[in-house]
Every structure is written in C-alpha cells, then in structure tokens.
Amino acid sequence: MEPIGIGLIGGGQIARQRYLPMVRRQKDARITAVCTAHGDSAEDAARRLGADVSWTTEVSALVSNPKVQAVIISSPHKFHALQATEALRAGRHVLVEKPMATRWQDAEELISAAAGSKCVAMALPYEHVAQLDAMLECLKPEILGRIVAIDADFSGSGAPPGSDWKYSLAESGGGVLV
C-alpha cells in the first residue's frame, strides 16, 4: 500500500519539532508537499525532506496536489481556520494546530466545511494535563457562576515569554476568538 501523502502548511517551530519527527516515524505516511509564506523557506524545507517533495507558497496549490491526501496546518494562528476550510473543500483530511480559529465566523465556516465533507477534520487533540484537569473540575457554573472567559498559562513552549498573541489583532488576526 502506498503511504498517505501529507502536505505540511507552515514551516516554523511546531512543524519542525512536532510534526516532521512524527511523520518520519510513520511507515504509512510521508510528507509529499510543503507550503510556507516564503519561497526560500519552502524550497529549503522540501529539499531537506527529499528530492520528490514539492514546495509552494500557495495553499491552493498544495491542497490541489494529487500526491496530497491529508494536510497538517501549523502556520500562524490567524490562518488556521481559513486554510483548514480550503483543504476540506479540496477533499483533503485535516489536522489543524491550536487554536483552530481566531475569529468566530472563521470557526463557524470551518465547522460547516467539516460537516459537509467526507474527510476527517481534527483540531489539535486535547491532552490531559493534571493542572488543567484540576482547574476544569473547579470551573463549574454551580460553584463560580456563569464563566465567560478563561486564560491559563502552563509555561509551556510556544510563544515567546511576554507575547500577547492571543489578544493582538496584528499577531493573531483577531485574538482568541473575535
């Protein structure tokens, strides 16, 4: 059986440290195409992955590539929902990094595209973290009243310390969910 062809959108830290090593360990999947905003980085990533890996700066080109059956989206946050929606509409399975969306309307469009598709659409899976599980156990309306927002920092890797990407229109495209 031919391995599943995966298109990788985004070539930053998450792609390099999480997804490339994961896919390399799989016998039934391989990266067949790379898409980044800058041609030089896309070409470099494709070259490092292998001679038969294509590269592009256009999401539409990646999702229309017949060698791509599934897409991993690890681009900047503000593009996640739009790119995942485009991939689903092109008939590609999708794994989208967190956050799934930064704008409510984009989230609704992604959900609609997933519901209307025969493809699998998965937002980054929730991982059980003891601190989060304990916090969620306490966050019950009967204890605290109506909860309208939650923000937690577990000091994990990701954005640089002091980054306000979640609340910055310029960095996130709208904040946590605008």
N, C-alpha and C positions, 0 to 999 in steps of 0.2 A: 504494500500500500504506500502510495506517495505521501510524504509528510504534509501537514497542513501549512500552507503559506501564510505567514503573518506579516502584515505591514505595520511598521512602527512609526507613529506620528509623534515627533518630539525627540530630541537627542540629548537632553540635559541629564542632570544628576540621577533622577529617578530611572530614566531609560537605561543609563549606563550601569548603575549599581543594582537595580532590582530586575528589570525585565530582560536585558541581554543575558545575564548569567542564568536566569530561569529558563529561557528558551533554549540556550545552548545545552542544558542538561536533558532536554526532551528528545526522545527518539522519533516521535511522531509529529514534530513541529519544527519549523525553522523560519528565520527572518528572510523574506524574499524581496522586501522593498522598505526604503526609509524615506521619510518626509520631514524636513526641518525648514524653518523660515529662511535660512541662509544656505545658498547652494554649496558654498565651500564646506560647511559642516556636514551637509547631507552627503556630498560626494565622498568626503573623508570617512564617514561612518560606513557607507556602503563598501568602500574599498577595504576597510578593516574587517568587515563581515564576510567578504568573499567576492570573487570575480563575477558571480552570477546574481548578485544583489543589485537591484536597480535603485535609483535615488531620484527625488523630485523635491520641488519647493511648493507644489500644488497638491492639496488634499484630494481634489477631484481626480488627478492623475493616479494617485496611489490607490484610491478606492475603485477605480475602473480597471486597474491592472488585473488581468485574468489569473496571474500567479498568486494573488492575494485573496484568501478566503476569510481571514479574520484580521482585525485591527486592534492594536494596543494604542491607546491615546494617553500620552504623557507630556503633552505640550503645555504651555502656560495656561493657567486655570480658566481665564476668560474665554478660551477657545473650546474647552472640553465638550460642552453640550452641542455646539454647532457642528463640530467635527464628528461627534458620535452620531448625530442625526443624519449627516451626509453619508456616513459609512453604512448605516442601517438602510437608508433609502437606496443605496447602491447594492444592497443584498449581501453585506458583509457582517459577520459576527463581530461584536464589540466588547472590549474591556476598557472602561474609562477610569482613569485615575480620579482621586478625590480632589476637589469637590466635583461632583457630577455636573453642576451648573452654578453660575454666579448670578444669574437673573431668573426670576420666577417664570417668565414667559419662555425662556430657553429650556428650562426644566420641563415645562408642560409640552413643548414641541418634541423634546427627546422622548418623553414617556409615550406620546402619541405615535411617534415613529416606531418605537419598540413594540407597542401594542399592535401595530399594523404590519409587522414584519414576521417572517418565519425564522428569522435569525435570533441567536442568543445575544442579549444585551445585559451586561453586568457592570455595575459600578463597583469600584474597589471594595472588596469584601470587608465587612466589619470584623475586626479581630478582637477577641475578648482580652481586655486589659483589666487587671484586678481593680485599679483605681477607678476606671470608668464604670465597671460593673457596680462597685460600691456607690458611686455617685448617682447612677441611674436608679438604684434601689431607693435612694432618699428623695429623688425628684418626682414625687407623686403629688398630683393636684390636691388630694385629700390632706397632705402634710403641708405643702407650701402654697397652695392656691394655684391659680392659672399661671403657667410658665409660658413666657413669650420669647425668651431667648436664652441660650446657654453658650458660654465660651469657655473652653478648657485648654490648658497648656500643660502637656506632659513632658515638656523639654526634650522632645524627640528631634530627630534630624528633619531637615526640610528647609523652611525659610530661614534666612539669617536672623540671629537674635535682634530683637527690636523692630523687625519687619512688621508693617501693618497691612500686608497684602489683603487680608480679609476685609478691611474697611477702606481700602484705597481704590477709587474709581479708576485711576490710571493703571494700577498694577493688576487688578482682578477683573476689570470690566464691569464692576458694579457692586463689589462687596460680597458678603456671604451669600445672600440671595436678595437681590433688589427687585 
